[in-house]
Amino acid sequence: KAANFGGVWGSGYYGLQLQTTRKFFEIPDFPFPEDCPDHPTHTMIKEHFTKFVKKFNIERMVTFNTEMKRLSQNNDESWDVITRNVKTGEETIKRFDFVIIAIGLWREPSIPNFKGRETFKGRLIHT
């Protein structure tokens, strides 16, 4: 559904940095630069993703602002994917030989219910 690459790293979490060392986070064919610190900042990670996308021309294969409505496998083992553009509402059907599902675990905010939540005046955030 997003308008760009990067998940949480492509959004406004500007104060974040990696909790683990970069070696556990890097893409095998596209390691972080040697001068990158062990715990890169949000900006460094976003910049690294952007360079990866450009180097491998990935953007041409991605449709942004789109949600998957339905996925079904056909008798010939191909897949029909019905998507909807979240800005225009237009639905599209495309057929593919294979499908990769990469929804991300933390795509939907998880904000617990608690006593007094209805009257809480502070800002609730997803972490």
Accessible surface in RSA format (square Angstrom, percent):
REM  Atomic radii and reference values for relative SASA: ProtOr
REM  Chains: A
REM  Algorithm: Lee & Richards
REM  Probe-radius: 1.40
REM  Slices: 20
REM RES _ NUM      All-atoms   Total-Side   Main-Chain    Non-polar    All polar
REM                ABS   REL    ABS   REL    ABS   REL    ABS   REL    ABS   REL
RES LYS A   1   119.77  58.4  81.98  50.3  37.79  90.0  46.53  41.9  73.24  78.0
RES ALA A   2    57.81  53.2  42.03  64.9  15.78  35.9  53.30  75.1   4.51  11.9
RES ALA A   3    67.61  62.2  43.47  67.1  24.14  54.9  43.47  61.2  24.14  64.0
RES ASN A   4    75.15  51.8  67.90  65.6   7.25  17.5  27.87  67.1  47.28  45.7
RES PHE A   5    55.20  27.6  44.25  27.4  10.95  28.5  47.66  28.9   7.53  21.6
RES GLY A   6    19.60  24.2   0.00   N/A  19.60  24.2   8.40  23.0  11.20  25.1
RES GLY A   7    58.49  72.1   0.00   N/A  58.49  72.1  44.01 120.8  14.48  32.4
RES VAL A   8    64.63  42.5  59.04  53.4   5.60  13.5  60.56  52.6   4.08  11.1
RES TRP A   9    33.60  13.5  33.58  16.3   0.03   0.1  25.25  13.5   8.36  13.6
RES GLY A  10     5.73   7.1   0.00   N/A   5.73   7.1   0.32   0.9   5.41  12.1
RES SER A  11    47.31  40.0  37.66  50.3   9.66  22.2  46.69  99.4   0.62   0.9
RES GLY A  12    50.33  62.1   0.00   N/A  50.33  62.1  21.70  59.6  28.62  64.1
RES TYR A  13    86.66  40.5  81.62  46.4   5.04  13.1  64.64  48.6  22.02  27.2
RES TYR A  14   146.98  68.6 128.48  73.1  18.50  48.1  95.05  71.4  51.93  64.0
RES GLY A  15    82.83 102.1   0.00   N/A  82.83 102.1  43.53 119.5  39.29  88.0
RES LEU A  16    76.80  42.8  73.78  52.8   3.02   7.6  75.14  52.8   1.66   4.5
RES GLN A  17    95.15  53.2  84.08  61.4  11.08  26.4  19.25  41.0  75.91  57.6
RES LEU A  18    12.22   6.8   8.58   6.1   3.64   9.2   9.22   6.5   3.00   8.1
RES GLN A  19   175.46  98.1 142.55 104.2  32.92  78.4  51.48 109.6 123.99  94.0
RES THR A  20    71.15  50.6  65.82  66.7   5.33  12.7  63.33  85.1   7.81  11.8
RES THR A  21    40.99  29.2  39.55  40.1   1.44   3.4  39.55  53.1   1.44   2.2
RES ARG A  22    39.51  16.6  39.51  20.1   0.00   0.0   5.27   7.2  34.24  20.8
RES LYS A  23   140.07  68.3 120.38  73.9  19.68  46.9  64.61  58.2  75.46  80.4
RES PHE A  24   150.50  75.3 113.77  70.5  36.73  95.6 119.20  72.3  31.29  89.6
RES PHE A  25    68.36  34.2  51.33  31.8  17.04  44.3  55.07  33.4  13.30  38.1
RES GLU A  26    53.81  30.9  35.48  26.8  18.33  43.6   7.00  13.5  46.80  38.2
RES ILE A  27    47.12  26.8  45.37  33.8   1.75   4.2  47.11  33.9   0.01   0.0
RES PRO A  28   125.19  91.2  93.74  85.5  31.45 114.3 104.32  86.1  20.87 129.7
RES ASP A  29   115.72  81.1  94.74  94.3  20.98  49.6  23.23  54.7  92.49  92.2
RES PHE A  30    28.44  14.2  27.82  17.2   0.61   1.6  28.44  17.2   0.00   0.0
RES PRO A  31    79.60  58.0  69.65  63.5   9.95  36.2  69.65  57.5   9.95  61.8
RES PHE A  32     8.03   4.0   2.78   1.7   5.25  13.7   2.78   1.7   5.25  15.0
RES PRO A  33    67.62  49.3  55.64  50.7  11.98  43.6  67.62  55.8   0.00   0.0
RES GLU A  34   162.00  93.0 140.80 106.5  21.21  50.5  68.01 131.6  93.99  76.7
RES ASP A  35   132.54  92.8  97.46  97.0  35.08  82.9  52.00 122.4  80.54  80.3
RES CYS A  36    14.94  11.3   5.21   5.8   9.73  22.9   6.76  17.1   8.18   8.8
RES PRO A  37    60.55  44.1  48.70  44.4  11.85  43.1  60.55  50.0   0.00   0.0
RES ASP A  38    82.52  57.8  76.31  76.0   6.21  14.7  10.98  25.8  71.54  71.3
RES HIS A  39    70.13  38.3  63.99  44.5   6.14  15.7  41.02  42.3  29.11  33.9
RES PRO A  40     0.00   0.0   0.00   0.0   0.00   0.0   0.00   0.0   0.00   0.0
RES THR A  41    53.26  37.9  53.26  54.0   0.00   0.0  49.49  66.5   3.77   5.7
RES HIS A  42     1.43   0.8   1.43   1.0   0.00   0.0   1.43   1.5   0.00   0.0
RES THR A  43    85.62  60.9  84.29  85.4   1.33   3.2  62.42  83.8  23.20  35.1
RES MET A  44    78.01  40.4  71.92  47.6   6.09  14.5  74.07  63.0   3.94   5.2
RES ILE A  45     0.23   0.1   0.23   0.2   0.00   0.0   0.23   0.2   0.00   0.0
RES LYS A  46    73.81  36.0  73.51  45.1   0.30   0.7  43.30  39.0  30.51  32.5
RES GLU A  47    92.88  53.3  86.96  65.8   5.92  14.1  28.41  54.9  64.47  52.6
RES HIS A  48    10.58   5.8   8.64   6.0   1.93   4.9   7.69   7.9   2.89   3.4
RES PHE A  49    44.55  22.3  44.44  27.5   0.10   0.3  44.55  27.0   0.00   0.0
RES THR A  50    59.84  42.6  56.77  57.6   3.06   7.3  42.23  56.7  17.61  26.6
RES LYS A  51   105.00  51.2 100.69  61.8   4.31  10.3  67.41  60.7  37.59  40.0
RES PHE A  52    40.61  20.3  40.61  25.2   0.00   0.0  40.61  24.6   0.00   0.0
RES VAL A  53    14.19   9.3  13.79  12.5   0.40   1.0  13.79  12.0   0.40   1.1
RES LYS A  54   152.89  74.6 130.70  80.2  22.20  52.9  82.99  74.7  69.90  74.5
RES LYS A  55   136.79  66.7 101.00  62.0  35.79  85.2  67.39  60.7  69.40  73.9
RES PHE A  56    82.64  41.3  66.63  41.3  16.01  41.7  72.17  43.8  10.47  30.0
RES ASN A  57    80.76  55.7  78.59  75.9   2.17   5.2  23.25  56.0  57.51  55.6
RES ILE A  58    36.48  20.8  36.48  27.2   0.00   0.0  36.48  26.3   0.00   0.0
RES GLU A  59   101.97  58.5  97.07  73.4   4.90  11.7  26.99  52.2  74.99  61.2
RES ARG A  60   168.79  70.9 124.80  63.6  43.99 104.7  60.49  82.7 108.31  65.6
RES MET A  61   118.62  61.4  80.84  53.5  37.78  90.0  56.88  48.4  61.74  81.8
RES VAL A  62    58.01  38.2  40.06  36.3  17.95  43.2  43.42  37.7  14.59  39.6
RES THR A  63    91.47  65.1  68.71  69.7  22.76  54.2  50.71  68.1  40.76  61.6
RES PHE A  64    45.70  22.9  34.05  21.1  11.65  30.3  36.36  22.0   9.35  26.8
RES ASN A  65    28.56  19.7  28.52  27.6   0.04   0.1   0.44   1.1  28.12  27.2
RES THR A  66    23.63  16.8  12.44  12.6  11.19  26.7  10.90  14.6  12.73  19.2
RES GLU A  67    29.90  17.2  26.25  19.9   3.65   8.7   9.54  18.5  20.36  16.6
RES MET A  68    90.42  46.8  58.67  38.8  31.75  75.6  51.60  43.9  38.82  51.4
RES LYS A  69   108.67  53.0  75.25  46.2  33.42  79.6  32.01  28.8  76.66  81.7
RES ARG A  70   145.26  61.0 138.54  70.6   6.72  16.0  56.96  77.8  88.30  53.5
RES LEU A  71    47.67  26.5  22.50  16.1  25.17  63.3  22.50  15.8  25.17  67.7
RES SER A  72    47.22  39.9  42.52  56.7   4.70  10.8  34.71  73.9  12.52  17.5
RES GLN A  73    97.54  54.5  65.54  47.9  32.00  76.2  16.43  35.0  81.11  61.5
RES ASN A  74    36.55  25.2  25.83  25.0  10.73  25.8  14.87  35.8  21.68  21.0
RES ASN A  75   163.85 113.0 129.13 124.8  34.72  83.6  39.68  95.5 124.17 120.0
RES ASP A  76   102.20  71.6  68.34  68.0  33.87  80.1  49.88 117.4  52.33  52.2
RES GLU A  77   124.95  71.7 119.77  90.6   5.18  12.3  33.56  64.9  91.39  74.6
RES SER A  78     9.85   8.3   7.95  10.6   1.90   4.4   9.50  20.2   0.35   0.5
RES TRP A  79    64.81  26.0  64.81  31.4   0.00   0.0  55.59  29.6   9.22  15.0
RES ASP A  80    27.03  18.9  26.20  26.1   0.83   2.0   5.17  12.2  21.86  21.8
RES VAL A  81    15.32  10.1  14.70  13.3   0.62   1.5  14.70  12.8   0.62   1.7
RES ILE A  82    18.94  10.8  18.94  14.1   0.00   0.0  18.94  13.6   0.00   0.0
RES THR A  83    31.89  22.7  31.78  32.2   0.11   0.3  21.96  29.5   9.93  15.0
RES ARG A  84    66.51  27.9  66.33  33.8   0.18   0.4  15.71  21.5  50.80  30.8
RES ASN A  85    45.76  31.6  43.77  42.3   1.99   4.8   8.37  20.1  37.40  36.1
RES VAL A  86    52.93  34.8  28.66  25.9  24.28  58.5  28.66  24.9  24.28  65.8
RES LYS A  87   152.52  74.4 113.59  69.7  38.93  92.7  74.07  66.7  78.45  83.6
RES THR A  88    99.71  70.9  61.68  62.5  38.02  90.6  69.41  93.2  30.29  45.8
RES GLY A  89    34.71  42.8   0.00   N/A  34.71  42.8  17.98  49.4  16.73  37.5
RES GLU A  90   116.72  67.0 105.33  79.7  11.39  27.1  39.75  76.9  76.97  62.8
RES GLU A  91   100.87  57.9  74.24  56.2  26.63  63.4  25.19  48.7  75.68  61.8
RES THR A  92    52.57  37.4  46.98  47.6   5.59  13.3  34.46  46.3  18.11  27.4
RES ILE A  93   116.95  66.6  90.95  67.8  26.00  62.7  90.95  65.5  26.00  70.6
RES LYS A  94   105.65  51.5 100.55  61.7   5.10  12.1  62.81  56.5  42.84  45.6
RES ARG A  95   146.15  61.4 116.64  59.5  29.50  70.2  46.68  63.8  99.46  60.3
RES PHE A  96    88.81  44.4  83.02  51.4   5.79  15.1  88.81  53.8   0.00   0.0
RES ASP A  97   124.41  87.1 103.09 102.6  21.32  50.4  25.97  61.1  98.44  98.2
RES PHE A  98   147.66  73.9 139.60  86.5   8.06  21.0 140.01  84.9   7.65  21.9
RES VAL A  99    47.52  31.3  16.38  14.8  31.14  75.0  20.54  17.8  26.98  73.2
RES ILE A 100   141.92  80.8 112.65  83.9  29.27  70.5 115.97  83.5  25.95  70.4
RES ILE A 101   106.48  60.6  73.95  55.1  32.53  78.4  76.87  55.4  29.61  80.4
RES ALA A 102    94.54  86.9  53.28  82.2  41.26  93.8  61.80  87.0  32.74  86.7
RES ILE A 103   117.64  66.9 103.03  76.8  14.61  35.2 108.71  78.3   8.94  24.2
RES GLY A 104    48.14  59.4   0.00   N/A  48.14  59.4  38.74 106.3   9.39  21.0
RES LEU A 105   149.46  83.2 117.13  83.8  32.33  81.3 119.47  83.9  29.99  80.7
RES TRP A 106   169.88  68.2 159.51  77.2  10.38  24.4 133.45  71.2  36.43  59.1
RES ARG A 107   123.39  51.8  92.79  47.3  30.60  72.9  56.10  76.7  67.29  40.8
RES GLU A 108   101.30  58.2  92.52  70.0   8.78  20.9  49.36  95.5  51.94  42.4
RES PRO A 109    83.42  60.8  62.13  56.6  21.29  77.4  62.13  51.3  21.29 132.3
RES SER A 110    88.54  74.8  69.69  93.0  18.86  43.4  38.11  81.2  50.43  70.7
RES ILE A 111    54.03  30.7  32.74  24.4  21.30  51.3  33.43  24.1  20.61  55.9
RES PRO A 112    94.63  69.0  83.26  75.9  11.37  41.3  94.63  78.1   0.00   0.0
RES ASN A 113   133.59  92.1 107.18 103.6  26.41  63.6  32.68  78.7 100.91  97.5
RES PHE A 114    86.54  43.3  71.41  44.2  15.13  39.4  82.98  50.3   3.56  10.2
RES LYS A 115   209.27 102.1 173.73 106.6  35.54  84.6 126.52 113.9  82.75  88.1
RES GLY A 116    30.70  37.9   0.00   N/A  30.70  37.9  24.88  68.3   5.82  13.0
RES ARG A 117    72.37  30.4  65.37  33.3   7.00  16.7  13.14  18.0  59.23  35.9
RES GLU A 118   154.23  88.5 114.07  86.3  40.16  95.6  73.59 142.3  80.64  65.8
RES THR A 119    99.60  70.8  88.48  89.7  11.12  26.5  73.94  99.3  25.66  38.8
RES PHE A 120   101.30  50.7  75.00  46.5  26.30  68.4  82.01  49.7  19.28  55.2
RES LYS A 121   195.53  95.4 158.90  97.5  36.63  87.2 117.26 105.5  78.27  83.4
RES GLY A 122    41.77  51.5   0.00   N/A  41.77  51.5  26.17  71.8  15.60  34.9
RES ARG A 123   208.65  87.6 176.19  89.8  32.46  77.3  72.58  99.2 136.08  82.5
RES LEU A 124    68.10  37.9  44.56  31.9  23.55  59.2  45.66  32.1  22.44  60.4
RES ILE A 125   100.08  56.9  77.34  57.6  22.74  54.8  81.63  58.8  18.45  50.1
RES HIS A 126    31.61  17.3  24.44  17.0   7.17  18.3  21.60  22.3  10.01  11.7
RES THR A 127   141.88 100.9  83.26  84.4  58.62 139.7  83.76 112.5  58.12  87.9
END  Absolute sums over single chains surface
CHAIN  1 A    10386.6       8193.6       2193.0       5988.8       4397.8
END  Absolute sums over all chains
TOTAL         10386.6       8193.6       2193.0       5988.8       4397.8
